[in-house]
Every structure is written in C-alpha cells, then in structure tokens.
Amino acid sequence: MNFTLTVMGTASAMPISDRNPSAQMLNVHGRLFLIDCAEGTQQQIRKCRLSFLKIEAVFISHIHGDHVFGIFGLLSTMAMYGRTAELHIYAPASFAPILKFFLSYYGDEINYEIIHHPLKMKAPQTVHTSKNVTVQAFPLKHKIDCYGFRFDEVVPQRRPGNVPFKAHSFAYCSDTMPFPELSEWVRGVDLLYHEATYPASFADKAKQRFHSTTADAANCALQAGVGKLVVGHYSSRIRDYSVFQQECREIFAQSYAAQDGDIFEID
C-alpha cells in the first residue's frame, strides 16, 4: 500500500459516543501526513496501528476545536516517544498563538523543533515538497480562515527498466460551503475527501453555517472529474448515516460515506 488514506474521524463538532471528530492520515511510501488533529486523534492513531514518529508533517485546515483540539497531546506524545526530527505544521496564521501558548507551558518537554508555516494564500500554492509528494494548500469558504490540501505523488526520476509509473493524488476539503473555483483546484484527483455535514434537505442550514451537503460534495466531485469521492464530518443530528452515501451516489456513483477506521487504497 504505497498511497493510502486512513480516516480516523468522521464526526463534526458535537461529541458523540461512536465517532471521533476530524483526523486523517495519508501514507505515502511509508511516510505519514496527518490532516487535522481533533480530540481523540492519539487514540485513533494507536487503534489504526500507525506510527507517531513517522509523521513527516501535520496539516491543519482551521482552528475550530473539532479540527485542532488534539494537537497538544500529539506534540507531547511525540516528545515522550523520543522524537528528534523537526516537525512541520501547515496551519492558518491564527494557529501561531495556540502553538505559542502550548510551548510557553510545555516547551521544556519538547526535544524537537516545531516549525509552523502560516497559510495565507488566496489560490493554490505549493507549501510542502518531499521525496515522494508535493502538497498544495488552497483557501476554502468557511466562517474563519480555512484551507484545503492537495497531495500529488512525485514521479521518481529513476525507474528500473523504465517501468510505467502512475502518480497518485488526493485532495482534502474540510469545512466549506460550495464555491466555483473548488472543482478546478481538485480536478482529476484519484480520491477526493469533501465534507458533507448535512443531507440535501438541510441545504439552508448548511449555507447558514458555511458547510456543504451531500449534493454539494457530489457535484464538486462530478465537475472535477475525480476518481472517487469520500464524505464525512457528519452532523450529530443525523443518525441514519446511509443517507449520506445514498444521496451522493445519486449524483456521483463512486461515492463512499466514510466510517471511523476506514482505509482507502488510492490507485
């Protein structure tokens, strides 16, 4: 599994007993990229048998609690595991005082460097490049500064026998209401994660709260020509989760309503 997504949380802001809020881990050739870090992310990392020390970078879409409340515990646990490699965190500029507060109280326990890269772009911009992947960040449309991320696998320069190589791609669209540019920014990815907090019948509430419905997510996937759509960030008021997948598939057949712990191999 060289390009694999593990969904560790599919709930939204209101705590519920059987789901965790937003956190995902993308595995690219053994290197891990954590996307959002809600409360309970540490336990989910352990349950999913993922490594704290192999996390190369963290990407925080925005600083609403259901996307960031787990970061303090994660940073502390990395130190207890003896991490020495620097950790890059890509997050809105508003994350800076949060990190400063954490370090002011617990910084003496941190034996590795934490580097915050503030996100301020108005259009897609490359923010992280490593041996196997290039990451772009782009603005979403939410109540506060919020960003999505696109991960594109790097084609290796050397391939034994010039074996054909298909580069994989994944895009993460956290809390957002629909807007025209989004489908262009995620065009053609193999797997698109797009929040679908509400069923289509809650369109007014979704608009009021700067979120998306199943129809919004599926239409974005259709317009962008993606391979598969995965939805999550479900409202706590909806208990029949089958409605999310059903409504998405009415528009975009390759739609999947994620459950906590689901693994998607991107091919």
Summary of the structure (lengths in Angstrom):
residues: 267
radius of gyration: 17.7
end to end distance: 9.3
largest distance: 55.7
contacts: 922
relative contact order: 0.15
helix: 27%
strand: 31%
